Amino acid sequence: MIIRMITRRPYVVMFERRLPAPGGLQVGFLDRLQGALLNARTCFVLSYVSSCTTKLRPSSALSLTLGFMLLALSVSAGAAGVPRFAVDISWPKPLPNQWVLGEIGGIAVDARDHIWVYQRPRSLTDDERGAASDPPSSKCCRPAPPVLEFDAEGNLLSAWGGPGPGFEWPEREHGIFVDANDHVWIAGNAKTDAQVLKFTRDGKFLQQFGRAGRTSGSNSPTDLGRPALAISDIATGELYIADGYGNRRVLVLDAATGAYKRHWGAYGNRPDDTDLGNYDPAAPRAKQFRATVHCVRIAHDGLVYVCDRLNNRIQVFQRDGSFVKEYLLEPKTRHVGSVWDIAFSEDKEQRYMYVADGTNSEIHILLRSTGERLSAFGRSGRQAGQFHWVHGIAADSKGNIYTGEVDSGKRVQKFKRLPD
């Protein structure tokens, strides 16, 4: 698909859209813009090849120009029935208090379909946080609090987090989960981070598992090693930890007491902290997780999915750590790997699995039962619907997807699920 915008003289804008024949590339994400274009007194013709030229007032031309600059989104064609998505350029709404987001360490959706963003205030550059310097170096902006709660429309509902008495706030925010009991679990992946924290949804501290700066390898029953994510399994009362950037395992604790239950490495083996070196696509599959074990997710059927990021694979286990199967994804990927985070589709069977791939800047759509890659969307870029190091992903009960980016991406995006 091509969206072309050409300004030939002041306030004259032409939009052209080239579409393949029906049944090819999906363009549902453009429908959302039709009303806005009509309100701007342009014309918008839905046809195989369409173009429109109109005179606009300066303010309208500017708004329209900016809108289309943010809409160069390419969506891969998929088989019939494969989920399709449209980027929502209005989500989230502007933050108050001159707040700005840093890198997105994690993103989650709770039982109310509220979206939780776990961001890194300390990742902002001096010029991005100019209003917070002393004296201020610019009119804007200020770091937002680390934890922010939004509704599905993008309204900010609450914000909290940061160091406090009685707990060790992570040096580098990484991974957030909100369980069915409204407990908020957070982790961190700085070199000294070796703890998981538990809060109420309004930010009251409840519990800490592990201690900052205390780690003793992947077979320790008590010490963590730069955990990437902790999720609680309400059905069993257990806490599953993707442990992590330092350790190379899945660790299971009692979610109430923190008592050790079990742990495992790749293929359900006892983990080994030997440095495996750089990933080589031509080499035999590694028998151990490479750092990082970047996510752990539990599907409705009880299967446990683990992101072995640098090995470009998803490994699937029973809750007891018994190995079931593995899926390779973009196995030629080097750099920092292809499997960054996982979310499941909203149907009861969770037929589809969505995988955030930070290196290739895509969201992959997989058939959960087989790992078959059906489709993908996104590419590297700064415009709406594109990604720079897409780091986290979550899905709500309506099938919408939410993503967060790290490095210089520093943003969250919403992708609305389109009708089949």
CORBEL-V550276 format. One record per pair of residues at least 4 apart in sequence whose C-alpha atoms are under 7 Angstrom apart, sorted by the first residue. I is the first residue (numbers start at 1). J is the second residue. D is the distance in Angstrom with one decimal. If there is no record, write none. Layout:
BEGIN
i=I j=J d=D
i=I j=J d=D
END
This chain:
BEGIN
i=1 j=18 d=5.7
i=1 j=19 d=5.5
i=1 j=74 d=6.8
i=2 j=17 d=5.5
i=2 j=18 d=5.4
i=3 j=15 d=7.0
i=3 j=16 d=5.8
i=3 j=17 d=5.0
i=3 j=72 d=6.6
i=4 j=15 d=5.5
i=4 j=16 d=5.1
i=4 j=17 d=6.6
i=5 j=13 d=6.7
i=5 j=14 d=5.6
i=5 j=15 d=4.9
i=5 j=16 d=6.8
i=6 j=13 d=5.8
i=6 j=14 d=5.4
i=6 j=15 d=7.0
i=7 j=12 d=5.8
i=7 j=13 d=4.8
i=7 j=14 d=6.7
i=8 j=12 d=6.3
i=11 j=55 d=5.7
i=11 j=56 d=5.1
i=11 j=57 d=6.4
i=11 j=58 d=6.0
i=11 j=61 d=5.7
i=12 j=53 d=6.8
i=12 j=54 d=5.8
i=12 j=55 d=4.8
i=12 j=56 d=6.4
i=13 j=53 d=5.8
i=13 j=54 d=6.1
i=14 j=51 d=6.6
i=14 j=52 d=5.4
i=14 j=53 d=4.5
i=15 j=51 d=5.4
i=15 j=52 d=5.5
i=15 j=53 d=6.9
i=16 j=50 d=5.7
i=16 j=51 d=4.3
i=16 j=52 d=6.8
i=17 j=49 d=6.0
i=17 j=50 d=5.7
i=17 j=51 d=6.6
i=18 j=48 d=6.5
i=18 j=49 d=5.0
i=19 j=48 d=5.4
i=19 j=49 d=6.3
i=20 j=24 d=5.8
i=20 j=25 d=6.3
i=20 j=48 d=6.9
i=21 j=48 d=7.0
i=24 j=77 d=6.2
i=25 j=76 d=6.6
i=25 j=77 d=4.8
i=26 j=75 d=6.8
i=26 j=77 d=6.2
i=28 j=86 d=6.5
i=29 j=85 d=6.9
i=29 j=86 d=4.1
i=29 j=87 d=6.4
i=30 j=34 d=6.9
i=33 j=37 d=6.2
i=34 j=38 d=6.3
i=34 j=44 d=6.7
i=35 j=39 d=6.1
i=36 j=40 d=6.3
i=37 j=41 d=6.6
i=37 j=42 d=5.7
i=37 j=43 d=6.9
i=37 j=44 d=6.9
i=38 j=42 d=5.5
i=38 j=43 d=6.2
i=40 j=60 d=6.2
i=42 j=54 d=5.7
i=43 j=52 d=5.8
i=44 j=52 d=6.5
i=45 j=50 d=5.8
i=45 j=51 d=7.0
i=46 j=50 d=6.7
i=56 j=60 d=5.8
i=56 j=61 d=5.5
i=57 j=61 d=6.1
i=58 j=62 d=6.2
i=59 j=63 d=6.2
i=60 j=64 d=6.0
i=61 j=65 d=5.9
i=62 j=66 d=6.2
i=63 j=67 d=6.0
i=64 j=68 d=6.2
i=65 j=69 d=6.1
i=66 j=70 d=6.4
i=67 j=71 d=6.6
i=70 j=383 d=4.8
i=70 j=384 d=4.8
i=71 j=383 d=6.5
i=71 j=384 d=5.5
i=72 j=383 d=6.6
i=73 j=378 d=7.0
i=73 j=384 d=6.8
i=73 j=385 d=5.4
i=73 j=386 d=6.6
i=74 j=377 d=6.7
i=74 j=378 d=6.3
i=75 j=377 d=4.8
i=75 j=378 d=6.6
i=76 j=375 d=6.1
i=76 j=376 d=5.6
i=76 j=377 d=5.5
i=77 j=375 d=6.7
i=78 j=82 d=6.1
i=78 j=374 d=6.2
i=78 j=375 d=5.2
i=79 j=374 d=6.9
i=81 j=420 d=6.0
i=83 j=417 d=7.0
i=83 j=420 d=7.0
i=84 j=417 d=6.0
i=84 j=418 d=5.5
i=85 j=415 d=5.5
i=85 j=416 d=5.3
i=85 j=417 d=4.6
i=85 j=418 d=5.4
i=86 j=415 d=5.1
i=86 j=416 d=5.1
i=86 j=417 d=6.7
i=86 j=418 d=6.8
i=87 j=384 d=6.9
i=87 j=385 d=5.5
i=87 j=414 d=5.9
i=87 j=415 d=4.3
i=87 j=416 d=6.2
i=88 j=414 d=5.5
i=88 j=415 d=5.7
i=88 j=416 d=6.5
i=89 j=384 d=6.6
i=91 j=153 d=6.8
i=91 j=154 d=5.1
i=91 j=413 d=6.6
i=91 j=414 d=6.2
i=92 j=154 d=4.0
i=92 j=155 d=6.7
i=93 j=154 d=5.2
i=93 j=155 d=5.9
i=95 j=99 d=5.8
i=98 j=140 d=6.2
i=98 j=141 d=5.1
i=98 j=142 d=5.6
i=99 j=141 d=6.0
i=99 j=142 d=4.8
i=99 j=143 d=5.3
i=99 j=144 d=4.7
i=100 j=141 d=6.3
i=100 j=142 d=6.0
i=100 j=143 d=5.3
i=100 j=144 d=5.5
i=101 j=119 d=6.6
i=101 j=121 d=6.9
i=101 j=143 d=6.5
i=101 j=144 d=5.9
i=101 j=410 d=6.2
i=101 j=411 d=6.6
i=102 j=119 d=5.8
i=102 j=120 d=5.1
i=102 j=121 d=5.3
i=102 j=123 d=5.5
i=102 j=124 d=5.3
i=102 j=410 d=5.0
i=103 j=119 d=5.6
i=103 j=120 d=5.2
i=103 j=123 d=6.2
i=103 j=405 d=6.3
i=103 j=406 d=4.3
i=103 j=407 d=6.1
i=103 j=409 d=6.9
i=103 j=410 d=4.3
i=104 j=118 d=6.0
i=104 j=119 d=4.3
i=104 j=120 d=6.3
i=104 j=404 d=5.3
i=104 j=405 d=5.4
i=104 j=406 d=5.4
i=104 j=410 d=6.0
i=104 j=411 d=6.7
i=105 j=118 d=5.5
i=105 j=119 d=5.2
i=105 j=120 d=6.5
i=105 j=173 d=5.4
i=105 j=174 d=4.3
i=105 j=175 d=5.8
i=105 j=406 d=7.0
i=106 j=117 d=6.1
i=106 j=118 d=5.0
i=106 j=119 d=6.9
i=106 j=174 d=5.7
i=106 j=175 d=4.3
i=106 j=176 d=5.3
i=106 j=392 d=5.5
i=106 j=404 d=6.9
i=107 j=116 d=5.6
i=107 j=117 d=4.7
i=107 j=118 d=6.0
i=107 j=176 d=6.1
i=107 j=392 d=5.8
i=107 j=393 d=6.2
i=107 j=394 d=6.3
i=107 j=403 d=7.0
i=107 j=404 d=6.5
i=108 j=115 d=5.8
i=108 j=116 d=5.0
i=108 j=117 d=6.7
i=108 j=176 d=6.2
i=108 j=177 d=5.7
i=108 j=178 d=6.8
i=108 j=394 d=5.4
i=109 j=113 d=5.7
i=109 j=114 d=5.5
i=109 j=115 d=4.6
i=109 j=116 d=6.0
i=109 j=394 d=6.1
i=109 j=395 d=6.5
i=109 j=396 d=6.0
i=110 j=114 d=5.5
i=110 j=115 d=6.7
i=110 j=178 d=5.5
i=110 j=179 d=6.8
i=111 j=180 d=6.1
i=113 j=151 d=7.0
i=113 j=152 d=6.6
i=113 j=396 d=5.6
i=113 j=397 d=6.7
i=114 j=149 d=6.6
i=114 j=150 d=5.6
i=114 j=151 d=4.7
i=114 j=152 d=6.2
i=115 j=149 d=5.7
i=115 j=150 d=5.0
i=115 j=151 d=6.1
i=115 j=152 d=7.0
i=116 j=147 d=7.0
i=116 j=148 d=5.7
i=116 j=149 d=4.6
i=116 j=150 d=6.4
i=117 j=147 d=5.8
i=117 j=148 d=5.1
i=117 j=149 d=6.4
i=118 j=146 d=5.5
i=118 j=147 d=4.8
i=118 j=148 d=6.6
i=118 j=173 d=6.9
i=118 j=176 d=6.4
i=119 j=146 d=4.9
i=119 j=147 d=6.5
i=119 j=173 d=6.5
i=120 j=146 d=6.0
i=120 j=172 d=6.7
i=120 j=173 d=5.8
i=121 j=143 d=5.3
i=121 j=144 d=6.5
i=121 j=145 d=6.9
i=121 j=146 d=6.3
i=124 j=128 d=5.9
i=124 j=129 d=6.4
i=125 j=129 d=6.5
i=126 j=130 d=5.9
i=128 j=141 d=6.1
i=129 j=133 d=7.0
i=129 j=140 d=6.7
i=129 j=141 d=4.7
i=129 j=142 d=4.9
i=129 j=143 d=6.3
i=130 j=136 d=5.8
i=130 j=137 d=4.9
i=130 j=138 d=4.9
i=130 j=139 d=6.9
i=130 j=140 d=5.8
i=130 j=141 d=5.6
i=131 j=136 d=4.7
i=131 j=137 d=6.1
i=131 j=138 d=5.3
i=131 j=139 d=5.4
i=131 j=140 d=4.7
i=131 j=141 d=4.9
i=131 j=142 d=5.8
i=132 j=136 d=6.0
i=132 j=141 d=6.8
i=132 j=142 d=5.2
i=133 j=137 d=6.4
i=145 j=159 d=5.9
i=145 j=160 d=5.4
i=145 j=161 d=5.9
i=146 j=160 d=6.4
i=146 j=161 d=5.3
i=146 j=162 d=6.5
i=147 j=159 d=5.5
i=147 j=160 d=5.3
i=147 j=161 d=5.6
i=148 j=158 d=5.8
i=148 j=159 d=4.4
i=148 j=160 d=6.7
i=149 j=156 d=6.0
i=149 j=157 d=5.4
i=149 j=158 d=5.2
i=149 j=159 d=6.3
i=150 j=154 d=5.6
i=150 j=155 d=5.3
i=150 j=156 d=4.5
i=150 j=157 d=5.4
i=151 j=155 d=5.5
i=151 j=156 d=6.8
i=151 j=157 d=6.9
i=160 j=203 d=6.1
i=161 j=203 d=6.6
i=162 j=169 d=6.2
i=163 j=168 d=6.8
i=163 j=169 d=5.0
i=167 j=208 d=6.7
i=168 j=212 d=6.7
i=170 j=187 d=6.8
i=170 j=188 d=5.0
i=170 j=193 d=5.8
i=171 j=188 d=6.7
i=171 j=190 d=5.7
i=171 j=193 d=6.5
i=172 j=188 d=5.2
i=172 j=189 d=5.7
i=172 j=190 d=5.0
i=173 j=187 d=6.4
i=173 j=188 d=4.6
i=173 j=189 d=6.7
i=174 j=187 d=5.3
i=174 j=188 d=4.5
i=174 j=189 d=5.9
i=174 j=228 d=5.7
i=174 j=229 d=6.8
i=175 j=186 d=5.7
i=175 j=187 d=5.5
i=175 j=188 d=7.0
i=175 j=228 d=5.6
i=175 j=229 d=4.5
i=176 j=185 d=5.6
i=176 j=186 d=4.6
i=176 j=187 d=6.8
i=176 j=229 d=6.4
i=177 j=184 d=5.8
i=177 j=185 d=5.1
i=177 j=186 d=6.7
i=177 j=230 d=6.8
i=177 j=231 d=5.7
i=178 j=182 d=6.0
i=178 j=183 d=5.5
i=178 j=184 d=4.5
i=178 j=185 d=6.2
i=179 j=183 d=5.5
i=179 j=184 d=6.7
i=179 j=232 d=6.3
i=182 j=200 d=6.4
i=182 j=201 d=5.7
i=183 j=198 d=6.6
i=183 j=199 d=5.7
i=183 j=200 d=5.0
i=183 j=201 d=6.0
i=184 j=198 d=5.7
i=184 j=199 d=5.0
i=184 j=200 d=5.9
i=184 j=201 d=5.9
i=185 j=197 d=5.7
i=185 j=198 d=4.7
i=185 j=199 d=6.5
i=185 j=230 d=6.4
i=186 j=196 d=5.8
i=186 j=197 d=5.4
i=186 j=198 d=6.7
i=186 j=230 d=6.8
i=187 j=195 d=6.4
i=187 j=196 d=4.7
i=187 j=197 d=6.5
i=187 j=227 d=6.0
i=187 j=228 d=6.2
i=187 j=229 d=5.9
i=187 j=230 d=6.8
i=188 j=193 d=5.5
i=188 j=226 d=6.2
i=188 j=227 d=6.0
i=188 j=228 d=6.3
i=189 j=193 d=5.5
i=189 j=226 d=4.4
i=189 j=227 d=5.8
i=189 j=228 d=6.1
i=189 j=245 d=6.4
i=190 j=226 d=6.4
i=191 j=226 d=6.6
i=192 j=212 d=5.7
i=192 j=213 d=4.5
i=193 j=212 d=5.0
i=193 j=213 d=6.1
i=193 j=226 d=5.1
i=194 j=210 d=5.9
i=194 j=211 d=5.6
i=194 j=212 d=4.8
i=194 j=213 d=6.1
i=194 j=214 d=6.4
i=194 j=215 d=6.5
i=194 j=224 d=4.8
i=194 j=225 d=5.0
i=194 j=226 d=5.0
i=194 j=227 d=6.4
i=195 j=208 d=6.7
i=195 j=209 d=5.5
i=195 j=210 d=4.4
i=195 j=211 d=5.2
i=195 j=212 d=5.8
i=195 j=224 d=6.4
i=196 j=208 d=5.8
i=196 j=209 d=5.2
i=196 j=210 d=6.5
i=197 j=207 d=5.9
i=197 j=208 d=4.6
i=197 j=209 d=6.5
i=198 j=205 d=6.4
i=198 j=206 d=5.5
i=198 j=207 d=5.1
i=198 j=208 d=6.3
i=199 j=203 d=5.5
i=199 j=204 d=5.3
i=199 j=205 d=4.5
i=199 j=206 d=5.1
i=200 j=204 d=5.1
i=200 j=205 d=6.6
i=209 j=258 d=6.2
i=210 j=222 d=6.8
i=210 j=223 d=5.7
i=210 j=224 d=6.0
i=214 j=223 d=6.4
i=215 j=223 d=5.0
i=215 j=224 d=5.6
i=215 j=225 d=5.6
i=216 j=220 d=6.1
i=216 j=223 d=6.1
i=217 j=247 d=6.0
i=218 j=247 d=4.8
i=218 j=248 d=5.9
i=218 j=249 d=6.3
i=218 j=271 d=6.2
i=218 j=272 d=7.0
i=218 j=273 d=6.6
i=219 j=271 d=6.8
i=221 j=260 d=5.8
i=222 j=260 d=6.9
i=224 j=243 d=6.6
i=225 j=243 d=6.1
i=225 j=244 d=6.3
i=225 j=245 d=6.7
i=225 j=246 d=4.6
i=225 j=247 d=4.9
i=226 j=243 d=6.5
i=226 j=244 d=5.5
i=226 j=245 d=5.0
i=226 j=246 d=5.2
i=227 j=241 d=6.8
i=227 j=242 d=5.9
i=227 j=243 d=4.3
i=227 j=244 d=4.4
i=227 j=245 d=6.3
i=228 j=242 d=5.5
i=228 j=243 d=6.1
i=228 j=244 d=5.1
i=228 j=245 d=6.7
i=228 j=294 d=5.5
i=228 j=295 d=6.5
i=229 j=241 d=5.8
i=229 j=242 d=5.3
i=229 j=295 d=5.9
i=230 j=239 d=6.6
i=230 j=240 d=5.6
i=230 j=241 d=4.3
i=230 j=242 d=6.3
i=231 j=239 d=5.7
i=231 j=240 d=5.3
i=231 j=241 d=6.5
i=232 j=238 d=5.7
i=232 j=239 d=4.3
i=232 j=240 d=6.1
i=232 j=255 d=6.6
i=233 j=237 d=5.7
i=233 j=238 d=5.3
i=233 j=239 d=6.1
i=234 j=238 d=7.0
i=237 j=254 d=6.4
i=237 j=255 d=5.6
i=238 j=252 d=6.6
i=238 j=253 d=5.7
i=238 j=254 d=4.7
i=238 j=255 d=4.6
i=239 j=252 d=5.5
i=239 j=253 d=5.1
i=239 j=254 d=5.9
i=239 j=255 d=4.8
i=240 j=250 d=6.8
i=240 j=251 d=5.8
i=240 j=252 d=4.7
i=240 j=253 d=6.7
i=241 j=250 d=5.7
i=241 j=251 d=5.1
i=241 j=252 d=6.3
i=241 j=296 d=6.9
i=242 j=249 d=6.6
i=242 j=250 d=5.1
i=242 j=251 d=6.8
i=242 j=293 d=5.6
i=242 j=294 d=6.1
i=242 j=295 d=5.4
i=242 j=296 d=5.5
i=243 j=247 d=5.4
i=243 j=248 d=6.0
i=243 j=249 d=5.4
i=243 j=250 d=5.7
i=243 j=251 d=6.6
i=243 j=293 d=6.1
i=244 j=248 d=5.7
i=244 j=249 d=6.7
i=244 j=291 d=6.6
i=244 j=292 d=5.4
i=244 j=293 d=4.6
i=244 j=294 d=6.1
i=245 j=291 d=5.3
i=245 j=292 d=4.6
i=245 j=293 d=6.5
i=246 j=291 d=6.6
i=248 j=265 d=6.4
i=248 j=271 d=6.4
i=248 j=273 d=6.8
i=248 j=289 d=5.6
i=248 j=290 d=6.6
i=248 j=291 d=5.8
i=248 j=292 d=6.8
i=248 j=293 d=6.0
i=249 j=263 d=6.7
i=249 j=264 d=5.5
i=249 j=265 d=4.6
i=249 j=271 d=6.2
i=249 j=293 d=6.7
i=250 j=263 d=5.4
i=250 j=264 d=5.5
i=250 j=265 d=6.5
i=251 j=262 d=6.2
i=251 j=263 d=4.4
i=251 j=264 d=6.9
i=252 j=260 d=6.6
i=252 j=261 d=5.5
i=252 j=262 d=5.3
i=252 j=263 d=5.9
i=253 j=258 d=5.3
i=253 j=259 d=5.4
i=253 j=260 d=4.7
i=253 j=261 d=5.1
i=254 j=258 d=4.8
i=254 j=259 d=5.1
i=254 j=260 d=6.5
i=254 j=261 d=6.6
i=264 j=268 d=5.2
i=264 j=269 d=5.8
i=264 j=270 d=5.5
i=264 j=271 d=6.2
i=264 j=321 d=6.2
i=265 j=269 d=5.1
i=265 j=270 d=5.5
i=265 j=271 d=4.4
i=265 j=288 d=6.3
i=265 j=289 d=6.4
i=266 j=287 d=6.2
i=266 j=288 d=4.8
i=266 j=289 d=5.2
i=267 j=323 d=5.2
i=268 j=321 d=5.5
i=268 j=322 d=5.6
i=268 j=323 d=5.3
i=271 j=288 d=6.6
i=272 j=288 d=6.8
i=276 j=290 d=6.9
i=279 j=310 d=6.8
i=279 j=311 d=6.6
i=279 j=334 d=6.5
i=281 j=331 d=6.3
i=281 j=332 d=5.3
i=289 j=293 d=6.7
i=289 j=308 d=6.0
i=290 j=308 d=6.7
i=290 j=310 d=5.9
i=290 j=311 d=6.4
i=291 j=310 d=6.9
i=292 j=308 d=6.5
i=292 j=309 d=5.9
i=292 j=310 d=6.5
i=293 j=307 d=5.8
i=293 j=308 d=5.1
i=293 j=309 d=6.4
i=294 j=307 d=5.3
i=294 j=308 d=6.4
i=294 j=309 d=6.1
i=294 j=340 d=6.1
i=294 j=341 d=6.9
i=295 j=306 d=5.6
i=295 j=307 d=4.9
i=295 j=341 d=5.7
i=296 j=304 d=6.9
i=296 j=305 d=5.6
i=296 j=306 d=4.5
i=296 j=307 d=6.4
i=297 j=304 d=5.7
i=297 j=305 d=5.1
i=297 j=306 d=6.6
i=298 j=302 d=5.9
i=298 j=303 d=5.7
i=298 j=304 d=4.5
i=298 j=305 d=6.2
i=299 j=303 d=5.5
i=299 j=304 d=6.6
i=302 j=318 d=6.9
i=302 j=319 d=6.6
i=303 j=316 d=6.6
i=303 j=317 d=5.8
i=303 j=318 d=5.2
i=303 j=319 d=6.5
i=304 j=316 d=5.6
i=304 j=317 d=5.0
i=304 j=318 d=5.9
i=304 j=319 d=6.2
i=305 j=314 d=6.5
i=305 j=315 d=5.9
i=305 j=316 d=4.7
i=305 j=317 d=6.6
i=306 j=314 d=5.6
i=306 j=315 d=5.3
i=306 j=316 d=6.4
i=307 j=313 d=6.6
i=307 j=314 d=5.1
i=307 j=315 d=6.9
i=307 j=339 d=5.7
i=307 j=340 d=6.3
i=307 j=341 d=6.5
i=308 j=312 d=6.4
i=308 j=313 d=5.4
i=308 j=314 d=5.9
i=308 j=339 d=6.6
i=309 j=313 d=6.5
i=309 j=337 d=5.1
i=309 j=338 d=6.0
i=309 j=339 d=4.6
i=309 j=340 d=5.7
i=310 j=336 d=5.7
i=310 j=337 d=4.2
i=311 j=337 d=6.5
i=312 j=328 d=5.9
i=312 j=329 d=5.5
i=312 j=330 d=6.6
i=312 j=331 d=5.5
i=312 j=337 d=5.4
i=312 j=338 d=5.1
i=312 j=339 d=5.6
i=313 j=326 d=6.7
i=313 j=327 d=5.5
i=313 j=328 d=4.4
i=313 j=329 d=5.7
i=313 j=339 d=6.2
i=314 j=326 d=5.5
i=314 j=327 d=5.1
i=314 j=328 d=6.5
i=315 j=325 d=6.1
i=315 j=326 d=4.3
i=315 j=327 d=6.5
i=316 j=323 d=6.3
i=316 j=324 d=5.4
i=316 j=325 d=5.3
i=316 j=326 d=5.8
i=317 j=321 d=5.5
i=317 j=322 d=5.3
i=317 j=323 d=4.5
i=317 j=324 d=5.0
i=318 j=322 d=5.2
i=318 j=323 d=6.6
i=318 j=324 d=6.8
i=327 j=371 d=5.6
i=329 j=338 d=6.7
i=330 j=338 d=6.5
i=333 j=337 d=5.9
i=333 j=338 d=6.4
i=336 j=359 d=6.3
i=337 j=359 d=6.2
i=338 j=357 d=4.7
i=338 j=358 d=6.3
i=338 j=359 d=5.9
i=338 j=360 d=6.8
i=339 j=355 d=6.5
i=339 j=356 d=6.4
i=339 j=357 d=5.4
i=340 j=356 d=5.4
i=340 j=357 d=5.6
i=340 j=358 d=6.4
i=340 j=391 d=6.1
i=340 j=392 d=6.9
i=341 j=355 d=5.7
i=341 j=356 d=5.1
i=341 j=391 d=6.9
i=341 j=392 d=5.5
i=341 j=393 d=6.1
i=342 j=353 d=6.8
i=342 j=354 d=5.6
i=342 j=355 d=4.7
i=342 j=356 d=6.4
i=342 j=393 d=6.4
i=343 j=353 d=5.9
i=343 j=354 d=5.1
i=343 j=355 d=6.6
i=343 j=393 d=6.2
i=343 j=394 d=5.3
i=343 j=395 d=6.1
i=344 j=350 d=5.7
i=344 j=352 d=6.0
i=344 j=353 d=4.6
i=344 j=354 d=6.0
i=344 j=395 d=6.8
i=345 j=350 d=4.9
i=345 j=351 d=6.4
i=345 j=352 d=5.2
i=345 j=353 d=6.1
i=345 j=399 d=6.1
i=346 j=350 d=6.1
i=346 j=396 d=6.9
i=346 j=397 d=5.3
i=346 j=398 d=6.4
i=346 j=399 d=5.0
i=347 j=351 d=6.9
i=351 j=367 d=6.2
i=351 j=368 d=5.6
i=352 j=365 d=6.6
i=352 j=366 d=5.6
i=352 j=367 d=4.8
i=352 j=368 d=5.0
i=353 j=365 d=5.9
i=353 j=366 d=5.1
i=353 j=367 d=6.2
i=353 j=368 d=5.3
i=354 j=363 d=6.4
i=354 j=364 d=5.6
i=354 j=365 d=4.9
i=354 j=366 d=6.3
i=355 j=363 d=5.5
i=355 j=364 d=5.1
i=355 j=365 d=6.7
i=356 j=362 d=6.4
i=356 j=363 d=4.8
i=356 j=364 d=6.7
i=356 j=390 d=6.2
i=356 j=391 d=6.6
i=356 j=392 d=6.5
i=356 j=393 d=6.3
i=357 j=361 d=5.6
i=357 j=362 d=5.3
i=357 j=363 d=6.0
i=357 j=390 d=6.4
i=358 j=362 d=6.9
i=358 j=389 d=4.1
i=358 j=390 d=4.5
i=358 j=391 d=5.8
i=359 j=389 d=6.1
i=361 j=378 d=6.3
i=361 j=379 d=5.0
i=361 j=380 d=5.0
i=361 j=387 d=5.3
i=361 j=388 d=6.1
i=361 j=389 d=6.0
i=361 j=390 d=6.1
i=362 j=376 d=6.4
i=362 j=377 d=5.6
i=362 j=378 d=4.7
i=362 j=379 d=5.6
i=363 j=376 d=5.4
i=363 j=377 d=5.5
i=363 j=378 d=6.4
i=364 j=373 d=6.9
i=364 j=375 d=6.1
i=364 j=376 d=4.3
i=364 j=377 d=6.8
i=365 j=373 d=6.0
i=365 j=374 d=5.7
i=365 j=375 d=5.2
i=365 j=376 d=5.5
i=366 j=371 d=5.5
i=366 j=372 d=5.4
i=366 j=373 d=4.4
i=366 j=374 d=5.5
i=367 j=371 d=5.2
i=367 j=372 d=5.2
i=367 j=373 d=6.6
i=367 j=374 d=6.9
i=378 j=385 d=6.0
i=378 j=386 d=4.9
i=378 j=387 d=6.5
i=379 j=386 d=5.2
i=379 j=387 d=6.0
i=380 j=386 d=5.7
i=380 j=387 d=5.1
i=380 j=388 d=5.7
i=381 j=386 d=5.1
i=381 j=387 d=5.5
i=381 j=388 d=6.1
i=382 j=386 d=6.0
i=382 j=387 d=6.4
i=382 j=388 d=6.9
i=388 j=405 d=6.3
i=388 j=409 d=5.1
i=389 j=405 d=5.4
i=389 j=406 d=5.7
i=389 j=407 d=6.7
i=389 j=409 d=6.7
i=390 j=403 d=6.8
i=390 j=404 d=5.8
i=390 j=405 d=4.3
i=390 j=406 d=6.6
i=391 j=404 d=5.7
i=391 j=405 d=5.0
i=391 j=406 d=6.1
i=392 j=403 d=5.5
i=392 j=404 d=5.2
i=392 j=405 d=7.0
i=393 j=401 d=7.0
i=393 j=402 d=5.6
i=393 j=403 d=4.5
i=393 j=404 d=6.6
i=394 j=401 d=5.8
i=394 j=402 d=5.3
i=394 j=403 d=6.6
i=395 j=399 d=6.0
i=395 j=400 d=5.5
i=395 j=401 d=4.5
i=395 j=402 d=6.2
i=396 j=400 d=5.5
i=396 j=401 d=6.7
i=399 j=417 d=5.5
i=400 j=415 d=5.8
i=400 j=416 d=4.7
i=400 j=417 d=4.9
i=401 j=414 d=5.8
i=401 j=415 d=5.1
i=401 j=416 d=6.5
i=402 j=413 d=5.7
i=402 j=414 d=4.6
i=402 j=415 d=6.3
i=403 j=412 d=5.5
i=403 j=413 d=5.3
i=403 j=414 d=6.6
i=404 j=411 d=5.8
i=404 j=412 d=4.4
i=404 j=413 d=6.6
i=405 j=409 d=5.0
i=405 j=410 d=5.3
i=405 j=411 d=5.6
i=405 j=412 d=6.6
i=406 j=410 d=5.4
END
